[in-house]
Amino acid sequence: MNLDHAPPLHPTLLPGRPYPLGANWDGSGVNFALFSAHAEAVDLCLFDPLGNREVRRLRLPEYTDQVWHGYLPEARPGLLYGYRVHGPYDPRNGHRFNANKLLVDPYARSIRGPLRWSDAHFGYRAGSSRDDLSFDRRDNARGMPKSEVVEGAFTWGEDRPPRTPWEETVILEAHVKGMTQHHPRVNQRHRGSFAGLASPAIIDHLVKLGITAVELLPIHWFLNDRVLVQRGMVNYWGYNTLGFFAPDPRFLAGGGIDEMKTAIRRLHEAGIEVILDVVYNHTAEGNQLGPTLSFRGIDNASYYRLAQDRRFYTDYTGTGNTLNIDHPRVLQLVMDSLRYWATEMHVDGFRFDLATTLAREEEAFDPGSAFLDVIRQDPTFNALKLIAEPWDLGPDGYRVGGFPPGWAEWNGPFRDTVRRFWKGDENMLPEMASRLAGSSDLFGYCGRRPWASINFVTAHDGFTLDDLVSYDGKHNEANGEENRDGSDANFSWNCGAEGPTDDAAVLALRRQQKRNLVATLLLSLGVPMLLAGDELGRSQQGNNNAYCQDNEISWLDWHAAGDEDESFQRFVEFLIRLRRSHRVFSRPHFFRGIEQTDGLKDITWITPEGREYGPEDWNKPYARCLGYLLNGGAGEYYRGPTGHRDVDTSFLVLLNAHHEDIEFHAPQTPQPIRWEALIDTEGETGRALPGIEIAPDRPFLLKARSLALFSNREAGA
C-alpha cells in the first residue's frame, strides 16, 4: 500500500471485533486483534511504505476477553504496522512490558524488512550483573521488521493434495536454499527460493529419484542470532522462529506469499507432498537477557513457561525459553498457525521440532496433553502427516515410541543401530533385527502401524552420508566454536583415513558402505527419509552441525558429481523403485512371525547355515551377519485397500558387517526355492551380475561388509 497515494485513513479506530486474531482485511478495512491478558493499553503503529518512518499511532479502543481490538476503515493490504504494548515492567513477577519497543504481531502473515541489531531491541539497560531488572527507554522501531497486512486470495485451480498413503511414502529432507542455490538449470533469479524449488529441474530430479514428499527445514520467519551476526554468520537452518504465520522472505524471489503457494501447487501436480518442519517449542527472544521483539513485550507471563522465580524462564529446548502451550491462548496460537498452513497454504503435513516440549503438562511429558488431544480431535489434521521429533532437553525428554496413535516419530534408534551395525560394533543383531522389521518394540501398540517409524540414517543435524563414512570425528571449526558444538555420538567410521584421501581401497570401501546404509534404509519396514544431497555424494567437510553455514558447506553441489556419484544416484533410484513396486517392503502391518498357509512365516530370520535363528544365535556378541526371508504370499492377514490379498514376490535379504566373507546357504523352506540376486553392494553399481543365485545346492559367498538382495525366481512366484 502506498500511503502517499492511498485514500486517507480514518483518523481513529472503530471498535472492531476480538476475532479473528491478527490483522484481517475484509474488503473495506482492516480489523486488528491482539491477545494480552496483562497489558494496560495497546497502540497500533502505522508506517510508511518502506517501513522507515512511523506515520500514525492509534490506541486500540476495545478490550474483550483479554483481546485488544480495533477496526481501521480504508486500510488496505500492504499496510505496514507494529504494536507498542503498555503494562508493568516487573521482571520479578514475570512482566516485561516496554512501550518503547515496537513489536511484531504474532499473527502477521507477512513480515517486511530485516532486524538490524542494536542495544535498543533490549527492554533493559546493559551494564550491571542485574541487567534485566533495569528499564530501557530507547525506541527500536527503525531497526525492527514490520508486520504487513496481506491479501490471501489465490487461484489454486484444480490443486489436489497427493494424499500419498503413509506406507507408500518416501521422504526427502531438504533446505529450500540449499537444494536450489547451486543448480545450473535453475534460473539465477530463482535460486535459493520457492520459485527455484518449483522449477522443472528440481521437480524432475525429485520425480526421477522417486520421492513422494519433501520435508522442508523451517521456512517460518526466523531471526539471525546476534552472536552469529557478530561473527559474520547467519542462522541457516532457521530453528529460531519469530513469525509462525509468515514465510521468511529470504526464501522468496520476489513473488511474495503467492510464490510459495505456486511452488506447493506445482509439487502437488508432480505427486509430491510438502511437509513443513515447524518450531513451536520456543521463540527467537531467548532467555531473560534476550531482546524484546514480540511475545515478551506483548505478554511475557502468558506466552512463556516461567520458572518458580518468575524472573527466569523454564528452558526445555536449550534456547533460553519455552513457549507456554499450557496457556489456552498460546495453544490457540499454535493451532491457528497449523490450520493456516494446512488450509490456506495447502501443506500436507508437519514435522514438530522438539515435540516432547509441546506435549508437556506442567513439567512432565503427557501423551494425553492438551496439545496432543487438540490435534487428535481436529478434522483439519486427520488426513495430514504429523511427525514428532520425540525428544527435548528437559527431564525424561527422550520419548521415542511415546506419542499417541496418529503420530509418526523420528526413529533415532534406527539411525544409531544401522550406523553401529555397519561400523562393525558387537552385540547388534537383536537390535538390528527390530529396526529392520519396523521397530514394533517401540511403536507396536494401540493399533499403531509401521509407518509410525520414520527411518533415517542421516538428517540435517549430523553428518551427511558421505561424511558418515569419511570421518571418525566431527570437524566443526568453521562454526567458530572451537569444535565444541555438535554431537560426539556419531557412530561413524572413516574406513581407514580421516577426510579426503587418494587411497583407492579406502574410497571403494566408503562407496560400498554408503550402498549398505542406503539399501538398509530403503529395504526396512517403516517410512524412509533421505537427506537431500546424499544421493549426489554431498559432503559438509566433516561438519556435523552446519546450522550457521549459509555457503558451499551446506548447499548441494550439483556440478561436482563424478561417475561414482552418478552410479550411486542410479542405485538409490533403483532401490526406491524396487520399494515402491513391492509391498513386501512397506506393508501396513507389523510382522507377526506366524506361519502362513505356504509353510513360511511372514518374516523368518536366517543364519548363514540356512536355518532359522534360535535364541542361542541372537546372543553371540561377535556375530555381525544376518539374513531374513520376507514372504510375499503372507496370507489373509495382509490385505490391500480393496480387500484383496496383498500378495507379492518373496525376497531374501543378507547382511554381512564382518571384515571377512561369509558363505550363506539357501533358507530351509518347505519347497526348495532358487533365489536370483538383484542387489550386491560389493559391486560398484550395487546391482548384482546376471545369473547370480543362491539355491539349496548352491551357497552364496557374501563379501565382507556387503548386503545382497534376492528374489524368488520360481515360476508363478
C-alpha positions in Angstrom: 0.0 0.0 0.0 1.4 3.4 -1.0 0.3 5.7 1.8 1.2 8.7 -0.3 -1.5 7.9 -2.9 -4.0 5.8 -0.9 -7.3 7.2 0.4 -6.8 9.0 3.7 -7.1 6.6 6.6 -9.8 7.1 9.2 -8.3 9.3 12.0 -9.5 7.0 14.7 -10.1 3.3 15.2 -13.6 1.9 15.3 -14.3 -0.8 17.9 -13.9 -3.8 15.6 -14.0 -7.4 16.8 -11.9 -9.5 19.1 -11.7 -12.2 16.4 -10.0 -13.5 14.4 -6.7 -12.6 15.9 -4.2 -10.7 13.8 -4.7 -8.1 11.0 -7.5 -9.2 8.7 -8.7 -7.3 5.7 -12.4 -7.6 4.9 -12.5 -5.7 1.6 -13.3 -2.3 3.2 -10.8 -2.1 6.0 -8.7 -4.0 8.4 -9.6 -5.4 11.8 -6.7 -5.6 14.3 -6.9 -8.0 17.3 -4.1 -8.8 19.8 -4.3 -11.1 22.8 -2.7 -9.8 26.1 -4.0 -10.7 29.5 -1.8 -8.4 31.5 -1.4 -5.3 29.2 -2.9 -1.9 30.3 -3.2 -0.5 26.7 -2.1 -1.2 23.2 -1.0 1.2 20.5 -1.2 0.4 16.8 1.7 2.0 14.9 1.5 2.6 11.2 4.5 3.0 8.9 5.4 4.5 5.5 5.7 2.0 2.6 9.4 1.5 3.3 8.9 0.8 7.0 11.3 3.6 8.0 9.0 6.2 9.5 6.1 5.8 11.9 3.3 7.9 10.4 0.5 7.3 12.8 -0.1 5.9 16.3 -3.6 4.8 17.3 -4.8 3.4 20.6 -6.8 0.1 20.2 -10.2 1.2 21.6 -11.6 -2.1 22.9 -10.7 -4.9 25.3 -12.8 -8.1 25.1 -12.0 -11.5 26.6 -8.3 -10.4 27.0 -8.1 -9.3 23.4 -7.4 -5.7 22.4 -9.0 -4.8 19.1 -10.0 -2.1 16.7 -11.0 -1.6 13.1 -9.3 0.8 10.6 -11.6 1.8 7.7 -10.0 2.4 4.3 -6.9 0.3 5.3 -5.6 -2.0 2.6 -3.3 -4.9 2.1 0.3 -3.8 2.0 -0.1 -1.6 5.1 3.0 -1.9 7.4 2.3 -1.9 11.2 3.5 -2.9 14.6 2.4 -2.7 18.2 3.5 -0.9 21.3 2.1 -2.5 24.5 1.8 -0.7 27.8 1.9 -2.5 31.1 4.1 -3.1 34.2 7.8 -3.7 33.8 8.2 -6.1 36.7 10.6 -8.9 35.8 10.5 -10.5 39.3 6.8 -11.2 38.7 7.2 -12.2 35.0 6.1 -8.9 33.4 8.4 -7.2 30.8 6.2 -4.6 29.1 8.1 -1.7 27.5 6.1 0.5 25.1 9.4 2.0 23.8 9.8 -1.3 21.8 7.9 -1.8 18.6 6.6 -5.4 18.5 5.9 -7.8 15.7 2.3 -9.1 15.5 2.4 -12.9 16.4 -0.3 -13.4 13.8 1.4 -11.4 11.0 1.2 -13.3 7.7 3.9 -11.2 6.2 6.9 -9.6 7.9 8.8 -7.0 5.9 12.4 -5.9 6.4 15.3 -7.3 8.4 16.0 -6.9 12.0 19.0 -4.6 12.4 20.7 -5.5 15.7 21.3 -2.8 18.3 21.0 -2.5 22.0 17.7 -0.7 21.5 16.0 -4.0 21.0 16.5 -5.0 24.6 14.0 -4.0 27.2 16.7 -3.3 29.8 19.9 -1.3 30.1 23.0 -3.4 30.0 25.9 -2.7 32.3 25.4 -4.5 35.6 25.1 -8.0 37.0 21.3 -7.5 37.2 20.8 -6.0 33.7 17.4 -7.3 33.0 15.9 -5.6 36.1 16.7 -2.2 34.6 14.5 -0.4 32.1 15.5 0.9 28.6 13.7 3.9 27.1 15.3 3.8 23.6 12.9 3.4 20.6 13.9 0.4 18.5 11.4 0.9 15.6 13.9 1.9 13.0 15.7 -1.4 13.3 12.6 -3.6 13.6 10.9 -5.6 10.8 7.3 -4.5 10.3 4.2 -6.6 10.1 2.3 -6.4 6.9 -1.4 -6.7 6.1 -1.9 -9.2 3.3 -4.5 -10.3 0.7 -5.0 -14.0 0.9 -6.7 -14.6 -2.4 -5.0 -17.1 -4.7 -6.2 -19.2 -7.6 -5.5 -22.8 -6.6 -7.3 -24.1 -9.6 -7.5 -27.9 -9.6 -4.9 -28.3 -6.9 -5.3 -31.7 -5.2 -3.1 -32.9 -2.4 -1.5 -36.2 -3.4 -2.6 -37.8 -0.1 0.1 -40.5 -0.5 -0.6 -43.4 1.9 2.0 -43.5 4.7 3.2 -46.9 3.7 4.0 -45.7 0.2 5.8 -42.5 1.4 9.4 -41.8 0.7 10.6 -38.5 2.3 13.5 -36.2 1.3 14.5 -33.8 4.0 15.7 -30.6 2.2 16.5 -26.9 2.8 14.8 -24.6 0.3 18.0 -22.6 -0.4 20.5 -25.4 -0.1 18.5 -27.5 -2.5 18.4 -24.9 -5.2 21.3 -22.3 -4.8 23.8 -24.1 -7.0 21.6 -25.9 -9.5 22.9 -24.9 -13.0 19.4 -25.3 -14.6 17.6 -23.2 -12.1 17.1 -19.6 -13.2 19.7 -17.5 -11.3 17.0 -15.1 -10.0 15.1 -18.1 -8.5 18.0 -19.8 -6.8 17.6 -20.3 -3.1 13.8 -19.7 -3.2 10.5 -21.4 -3.5 10.5 -20.4 -7.2 13.7 -22.4 -7.6 12.2 -25.4 -5.7 9.3 -25.4 -8.1 11.5 -25.2 -11.2 11.3 -28.1 -13.7 14.9 -29.0 -12.9 14.3 -29.6 -9.2 10.9 -31.3 -9.7 12.3 -33.6 -12.4 15.1 -34.6 -10.0 12.6 -35.4 -7.2 10.4 -37.4 -9.6 13.3 -39.3 -11.1 14.6 -40.2 -7.7 11.2 -41.5 -6.6 10.5 -39.0 -3.8 6.8 -38.7 -2.7 7.3 -35.9 0.0 9.7 -33.1 0.7 10.2 -32.2 4.3 11.4 -28.6 4.4 13.6 -27.2 7.1 11.9 -24.2 8.8 10.5 -21.6 6.5 8.7 -19.6 9.1 10.1 -16.1 9.6 13.2 -16.5 11.8 15.9 -14.5 13.3 19.7 -14.4 12.8 21.1 -14.6 16.4 23.1 -11.5 17.3 26.2 -13.6 18.2 26.1 -15.1 14.7 25.8 -11.8 13.0 28.7 -10.5 15.0 30.7 -13.5 13.7 29.6 -12.8 10.1 27.3 -15.8 10.1 23.6 -16.5 9.9 21.1 -19.0 11.4 21.0 -21.0 8.2 18.8 -23.9 9.4 16.1 -21.5 10.8 15.2 -23.0 14.1 14.8 -19.6 15.6 11.2 -18.6 14.8 9.6 -15.2 15.5 6.7 -15.3 13.0 4.6 -18.5 13.0 2.3 -17.4 10.1 4.8 -15.7 7.8 7.2 -17.4 5.3 10.7 -16.0 5.6 11.3 -13.6 2.7 14.8 -14.9 2.2 13.1 -17.9 0.6 11.0 -15.8 -1.8 12.4 -14.5 -5.1 10.0 -11.6 -5.2 6.7 -13.2 -5.6 5.5 -12.8 -2.0 3.3 -15.4 -0.4 1.9 -16.4 -3.8 5.3 -17.7 -4.8 5.2 -20.3 -2.0 1.6 -21.3 -2.9 2.6 -21.7 -6.6 5.5 -23.9 -5.6 3.2 -26.1 -3.5 0.8 -26.4 -6.3 3.5 -27.4 -8.8 4.9 -30.0 -6.4 1.4 -31.4 -5.9 1.0 -31.7 -9.7 4.1 -33.9 -9.7 2.6 -36.1 -7.0 4.9 -34.7 -4.3 3.7 -33.7 -0.8 5.1 -30.8 1.2 5.8 -31.3 4.9 7.0 -28.3 7.0 9.4 -28.5 9.8 7.8 -26.3 12.5 9.3 -24.9 15.7 6.6 -24.1 18.2 8.6 -25.1 21.3 10.4 -21.8 21.7 10.9 -18.4 20.0 13.8 -16.2 19.0 13.6 -14.0 22.1 15.9 -16.1 24.2 16.2 -16.0 28.0 15.8 -13.1 30.4 18.8 -11.3 28.7 17.3 -11.7 25.2 15.6 -8.9 23.1 12.0 -7.7 23.3 10.7 -8.2 19.8 7.2 -9.7 20.1 5.8 -12.2 22.6 8.0 -10.9 25.5 6.6 -7.4 25.2 3.0 -8.4 24.4 2.5 -10.7 27.5 5.6 -12.4 28.8 3.8 -14.1 31.7 1.3 -15.8 29.4 3.4 -16.7 26.4 6.4 -18.3 28.2 6.9 -21.0 30.8 8.4 -19.2 33.7 10.5 -20.7 36.5 9.5 -20.7 40.2 11.4 -17.4 40.3 9.4 -15.7 37.6 12.2 -13.5 36.5 13.7 -16.6 34.7 12.4 -19.0 32.1 11.9 -22.7 32.0 14.2 -24.0 29.3 13.5 -27.4 27.9 14.8 -26.5 24.5 18.4 -25.3 25.0 17.5 -21.9 23.5 16.7 -19.9 26.7 12.9 -20.1 26.7 9.9 -22.5 26.2 6.5 -21.5 24.8 3.8 -22.0 27.4 1.5 -24.3 25.5 -0.4 -24.9 28.8 -2.0 -21.4 28.3 -5.2 -21.7 26.1 -4.3 -18.6 24.1 -0.8 -19.8 23.4 -2.2 -23.2 22.4 -4.6 -21.3 20.2 -1.7 -19.5 18.5 -0.1 -22.8 17.6 -3.3 -24.4 16.4 -4.3 -21.3 14.4 -0.9 -21.3 12.8 -1.1 -25.0 11.9 -4.6 -24.6 10.4 -3.4 -21.6 8.4 -0.6 -23.6 6.7 -2.9 -26.6 6.2 -5.9 -24.7 4.8 -4.6 -21.5 3.3 -1.2 -22.8 2.1 -2.2 -26.4 1.3 0.8 -28.1 3.0 0.4 -31.8 3.6 1.9 -32.3 7.0 4.2 -31.1 9.7 7.4 -32.3 11.5 7.4 -30.9 15.0 10.8 -29.8 16.3 11.4 -31.0 19.9 7.8 -32.2 20.1 8.3 -33.6 23.6 8.2 -29.9 24.8 4.8 -29.4 23.2 3.4 -32.4 25.0 4.5 -31.4 28.5 1.8 -30.8 31.1 3.3 -28.7 33.8 6.8 -30.3 33.6 6.2 -33.9 32.6 5.6 -35.4 29.1 2.0 -36.5 28.8 0.7 -38.5 25.8 -2.7 -37.1 26.8 -1.6 -33.5 26.9 -3.9 -30.7 25.7 -1.8 -30.1 22.6 -1.9 -33.8 21.5 -5.6 -34.0 22.3 -6.5 -30.9 20.4 -4.5 -32.2 17.4 -6.2 -35.6 17.5 -9.8 -34.3 17.5 -9.4 -31.6 14.9 -10.6 -32.8 11.5 -8.2 -30.5 9.7 -5.4 -32.8 10.6 -6.9 -36.2 10.1 -5.5 -36.5 6.6 -2.2 -34.7 7.2 1.1 -36.3 8.1 2.1 -35.5 11.7 5.7 -36.3 12.6 7.3 -35.8 16.1 10.9 -35.2 16.9 10.3 -37.2 20.1 12.8 -35.6 22.4 13.9 -32.4 24.1 16.4 -31.3 26.7 14.0 -31.4 29.7 13.7 -34.1 32.3 12.8 -37.5 30.9 12.7 -35.9 27.5 13.7 -38.8 25.3 10.2 -40.2 24.3 10.7 -42.3 21.2 7.7 -44.5 20.9 5.8 -42.5 23.5 3.5 -40.5 21.2 -0.2 -41.5 20.7 -1.8 -43.1 17.7 -1.9 -40.9 14.6 1.6 -39.7 15.0 4.8 -40.8 13.3 8.1 -40.2 15.0 11.7 -39.8 14.0 13.3 -43.1 14.9 16.6 -42.2 16.5 17.4 -45.8 17.5 17.1 -46.8 13.8 19.8 -44.3 12.8 22.1 -45.3 15.6 21.6 -49.0 15.3 22.1 -49.1 11.5 25.2 -47.0 11.8 26.7 -49.1 14.6 25.9 -52.4 12.8 27.7 -51.4 9.6 30.5 -49.9 11.6 31.1 -53.4 12.9 30.1 -53.0 16.6 29.4 -56.1 18.6 26.1 -57.3 20.1 24.0 -55.6 17.4 21.9 -58.4 15.9 18.8 -58.3 18.1 18.6 -54.5 17.9 19.2 -54.6 14.2 16.5 -57.1 13.6 14.0 -54.9 15.4 14.9 -51.9 13.4 14.7 -53.8 10.0 11.3 -55.1 10.9 9.7 -51.7 11.7 10.6 -51.3 15.4 7.4 -52.9 16.8 9.1 -52.9 20.2 8.8 -49.1 20.1 5.6 -48.5 18.1 3.6 -51.7 18.1 0.8 -50.6 20.5 -2.7 -49.1 20.4 -3.1 -50.0 16.7 -0.1 -48.0 15.6 1.4 -49.1 12.3 4.9 -49.5 11.0 4.6 -46.0 9.4 4.9 -44.6 12.9 8.6 -45.1 12.5 10.4 -42.5 10.3 13.5 -44.4 9.5 16.6 -42.4 8.7 20.4 -42.8 8.7 21.2 -39.1 8.1 19.4 -35.8 8.6 20.3 -32.1 8.6 21.5 -32.4 12.2 24.7 -34.6 11.9 26.9 -36.0 9.2 25.9 -36.3 5.6 26.0 -39.8 4.2 29.4 -39.2 2.6 30.9 -37.7 5.8 29.4 -40.6 7.8 31.8 -43.0 6.0 34.7 -40.5 5.8 35.2 -39.1 9.3 35.7 -40.7 12.7 35.1 -37.3 14.4 33.3 -34.0 13.8 35.2 -31.1 12.2 33.2 -28.0 13.1 36.0 -25.5 13.3 34.3 -23.3 10.6 31.4 -22.7 13.1 33.8 -20.6 15.3 33.2 -22.5 18.5 36.5 -24.4 18.6 34.8 -27.6 17.6 32.9 -27.8 20.9 29.4 -27.8 19.2 27.7 -30.7 17.6 27.3 -34.3 18.8 30.2 -36.6 19.6 28.0 -39.7 19.3 28.1 -40.1 15.5 28.8 -43.8 15.3 30.7 -43.0 12.1 33.8 -44.7 10.6 36.2 -43.2 8.1 37.1 -46.6 6.5 40.8 -46.1 7.2 41.6 -42.5 6.6 40.2 -39.2 8.1 38.6 -37.0 5.5 39.7 -36.6 1.9 42.1 -39.2 0.6 43.5 -40.6 -2.6 43.7 -44.2 -1.3 41.7 -46.2 -3.8 40.9 -49.0 -1.4 39.6 -46.6 1.2 37.4 -44.8 -1.3 36.0 -48.1 -2.7 35.1 -49.2 0.9 33.4 -45.8 1.6 31.3 -46.2 -1.6 30.4 -49.7 -0.5 29.4 -48.6 3.0 27.2 -45.9 1.5 25.4 -48.5 -0.6 25.0 -50.7 2.5 23.5 -47.9 4.5 21.0 -46.6 1.9 20.0 -50.2 1.0 19.3 -51.0 4.6 17.2 -47.8 4.9 15.1 -48.4 1.8 14.5 -52.2 2.4 13.4 -51.7 6.1 9.8 -51.6 7.2 8.7 -48.1 8.2 8.9 -44.8 6.3 12.3 -44.0 4.8 13.7 -40.4 5.0 16.7 -39.4 3.0 18.8 -36.3 3.3 18.9 -34.1 0.2 22.3 -34.3 -1.5 23.2 -37.7 -0.1 22.3 -39.2 -3.5 24.8 -36.8 -5.0 27.7 -37.5 -2.7 27.4 -34.2 -0.8 30.0 -33.5 1.9 30.0 -30.9 4.6 33.8 -31.4 5.1 33.1 -33.2 8.4 30.9 -30.6 9.9 28.1 -32.3 11.8 26.4 -29.1 12.9 26.3 -26.8 9.9 23.4 -24.7 11.3 25.3 -21.4 10.6 26.9 -22.3 7.3 24.9 -20.5 4.5 27.6 -21.3 1.9 29.1 -24.1 -0.1 29.4 -26.3 3.1 25.6 -26.6 3.2 24.5 -26.1 -0.4 24.1 -29.0 -2.7 26.9 -29.0 -5.3 25.1 -30.2 -8.5 28.3 -29.7 -10.5 30.7 -31.9 -8.5 29.1 -35.3 -9.1 31.5 -37.7 -10.7 30.9 -41.1 -12.3 30.8 -42.8 -8.9 28.2 -40.3 -7.6 26.1 -40.8 -10.7 26.3 -44.5 -10.2 25.3 -44.2 -6.6 22.3 -41.9 -7.6 21.1 -44.6 -10.1 21.4 -47.2 -7.3 19.3 -45.0 -5.0 16.7 -44.6 -7.8 16.6 -48.3 -8.3 16.1 -49.0 -4.6 13.2 -46.6 -4.4 11.6 -48.0 -7.5 12.0 -51.5 -6.0 10.5 -50.5 -2.7 7.5 -48.7 -4.3 6.9 -51.7 -6.6 6.9 -54.3 -3.9 4.6 -54.0 -0.9 6.5 -56.6 1.0 9.0 -53.9 1.9 6.3 -51.4 3.1 3.3 -53.5 4.3 0.9 -51.6 6.6 1.1 -54.1 9.5 3.9 -55.3 11.7 5.3 -58.7 11.1 3.8 -61.4 13.4 6.3 -64.2 12.8 3.4 -66.6 12.3 3.5 -69.5 9.8 1.3 -69.0 6.8 -0.5 -71.5 4.5 2.6 -71.9 2.4 4.5 -73.1 5.4 6.6 -69.9 5.7 6.3 -67.2 8.3 5.8 -63.6 7.1 9.3 -63.0 8.2 12.0 -65.6 9.0 15.4 -64.8 10.4 18.1 -66.9 8.7 21.6 -67.9 9.9 24.5 -68.3 7.3 23.8 -72.1 7.6 20.3 -71.5 6.1 18.4 -72.4 9.3 16.1 -70.2 11.3 17.6 -68.2 14.1 17.2 -69.7 17.5 17.6 -68.0 20.9 21.3 -69.0 21.1 22.0 -67.4 17.8 20.9 -63.9 18.9 23.3 -63.8 21.8 26.6 -64.2 20.0 28.4 -60.9 20.6 30.8 -61.5 17.8 28.1 -62.2 15.2 27.9 -59.5 12.5 25.9 -61.2 9.8 22.1 -61.6 9.5 19.7 -62.9 6.9 15.9 -62.7 6.6 13.2 -64.0 4.3 10.2 -61.8 3.5 7.3 -64.0 2.5 5.4 -62.3 -0.4 2.5 -64.6 -0.1 1.9 -64.0 3.6 -1.7 -64.9 3.8 -5.0 -63.4 4.7 -3.5 -61.0 7.3 -2.2 -58.7 4.6 -5.0 -57.1 2.6 -4.9 -54.3 0.1 -7.2 -51.2 0.2 -9.9 -53.0 -1.7 -9.8 -56.2 0.4 -7.7 -58.2 -2.0 -4.8 -60.4 -0.7 -1.7 -58.3 -0.7 0.4 -60.9 -2.4 3.9 -60.1 -3.6 7.2 -61.7 -4.6 9.2 -63.2 -1.7 12.7 -61.7 -1.0 15.8 -62.8 0.8 18.0 -60.1 2.4 21.5 -60.9 3.5 23.7 -58.5 5.5 27.4 -59.0 6.4 29.1 -56.3 8.5 32.1 -58.6 9.2 35.5 -57.8 7.8 35.6 -61.3 6.2 33.5 -63.0 3.6 30.7 -65.3 4.8 29.2 -68.2 2.9 25.4 -68.1 3.1 23.2 -71.2 2.4 19.7 -71.0 1.0 17.0 -70.9 3.6 15.4 -74.2 4.6 11.9 -73.9 3.2 9.0 -76.4 2.7 9.6 -76.3 -1.0 13.1 -75.6 -2.5 13.4 -72.1 -3.8 16.0 -70.7 -6.2 16.8 -67.1 -5.4 18.0 -64.7 -8.0 20.3 -61.9 -6.9 19.1 -58.3 -7.6 21.4 -56.3 -5.4 25.0 -56.9 -4.3 26.6 -53.9 -2.7 30.1 -55.3 -3.2 29.9 -54.2 -6.8 30.3 -50.6 -7.8 26.8 -50.3 -9.3 25.2 -52.1 -6.4 23.3 -54.3 -8.9 24.0 -58.0 -8.9 25.5 -59.6 -12.0 23.0 -61.6 -14.1 22.6 -65.2 -13.2 23.9 -65.0 -9.7 21.7 -67.3 -7.5 21.5 -68.9 -4.1 19.9 -72.3 -4.0 19.9 -75.5 -1.9 22.7 -76.8 -4.0 24.5 -73.5 -4.5 25.5 -71.3 -1.5 26.4 -67.7 -2.0 29.6 -66.1 -0.9 28.5 -62.8 0.8 31.5 -60.5 0.6 32.9 -58.6 3.6 30.8 -55.5 4.6 28.2 -56.1 1.9 24.4 -56.6 1.5 22.7 -58.8 -1.0 19.0 -59.0 -2.0 17.5 -62.0 -3.8 14.0 -62.5 -5.2 12.1 -65.8 -5.7 12.6 -66.7 -9.3 10.4 -69.8 -9.3 7.6 -69.9 -12.0 4.5 -68.2 -10.8 6.2 -66.6 -7.7 
